[in-house]
Amino acid sequence: MTLRYDVVIAGGGMVGASLALQLATTFGDSLSICLVEGFPLPERAGASEPDYHPSFDARSTALSFSSRVIYEKLGVWNRLAQGLCPIETIHVSSRGHFGSSLLKASDHNWPALGYVVENTCLGDALLQHLYSKDSITLLSPAKVISAAPHQAGMRLHVEAESAESIETALLVVADGAGSNLRAKLGMQVQQTPYYQHALIANVTFAKAHANCAFERFTDQGPLALLPLLQSKAGEHRSALVWTAPPEQALHLQSAPEQAFLQALQDRFGYRLGRILRVGERHSYPLSLVQSQEQIRQGVVVMGNAAHALHPVAGQGFNLALRDVAQLSTVLEQGVGSGAQLGDISLLQHYLARQKSDQNRTIEFSDRVPSLFMLTDPVLGLTRDMALSGLDILPPLKRLFVRHAAGMAAMPRALDAQKSGAQHG
């Protein structure tokens, strides 16, 4: 038996789920969407809003202001409210140098520059919203094993409870940076290793973070601390992303807790007082991964499968959400003009409209860490003066913040920004 859907999304993570919701919201019941996820998805929850309690060790995601605009339009934002910690200020500094800057949401009449949400909260909000959309079919646990061109679209072999054959006008590959499906389609990737690892953990400070995020650049790589909601016990939590050479990262991951806390205290300082506790520590190698093809007839590659970035400034997921919004807009316009969903000319139009945002964000995430690791004294002085100059030159600072918040790529979001400021 062959099943048919207008769009099949391979990968039901946060990007795939967001795209399914975006398409269902844009097209209503006129578009049939199938979301294929390898892990078993939880059952549908009750109609009431969840009573969310933060977990000390939960992993989290930074959402830029542009992502708030997107999720508000999808109707997801209100369900996230209990799990959100706003970023009202960002303190950017360079260890051992005079350059620093303080970025404030109030300077832009925004309620926040961004938000930090625990992944369990974000995942639940997306999933429960998916269940409310009749046009979305969830296949889980299931996996797209292979895909081949068929007429103007694609024919897929799906491994689920029983083997399925699916035909679709548009296949979206969103199964992660190490995408097996992308590889089976013969799409090559360009991978640039950073020769660094990111160590992630949640930590507790003696002082409250006051909704401030810290981005501290060091000679070994950036160190970020993102504000989190207090734990059940009232602890002042922050999410740590510490970039370091591989040997050091692995040593820090396995070091006794007190040795780790002292090393972090030495590296970060005492802006939030003493560091009292660290939770589970994880580390992973960092590389810039870019698919050399993002589109083919009947195929789009999205999320980390398209571009996996350095975690500095937390831009990867937010860029993927802007890709999602742009693709949906282009598909709506194209179908309204008589085009087919998988037409290569339509997908080329999407990529042309979104490529500048992708290039700008990737370049920013790629170059900023190395800029702050410069040892040349003249270049280092120029860098520090530029960082300090953000506070001296308000127009430059506003432009920098708009790019960091993802709003430079969303000129039509002005009304949503005003609404968010009024209700934030």
Buried (B, 14 or more C-beta within 10 A) or exposed (E): EEBEBBBBBBBBBBBBBBBBBBBBBBBEEEBBBBBBBBEEBEEEEEEEEBEBEBBBBBBBBBBBBBBBBBBBBBEBBEBBEBBBBBBBBBBBBBBEBEBBBBBBBEBBEBBBBBBBBBBBBBBBBBBBBBBEBEBBBBBBBBBBBEBEBBEBBBBBBBBBEEEBEBBBBBBBBBBBBEBBBBEBBEBEBEEEEBEBBBBBBBBBBEEEBEBBBBBBBBEBBBBBBBBBBBBEEEBBBBBBBBBBEBEBBBBBBEBEEEEBBEBBBEBBEEBBEEBEBBBEBEBEEBBBBBBEBBBBBBBBBBBBBBBBBBBBBBBBBBBBBBBBBBBBBBBBEBBEEEBBBBBBEBBEBBBEBBEEBBEBBBEBBBEBBEBBBBEEEEEBBBBBEBBBEBBEEEEEBBEBBBBBBBBBBBEEBEEBBEEBBEEB
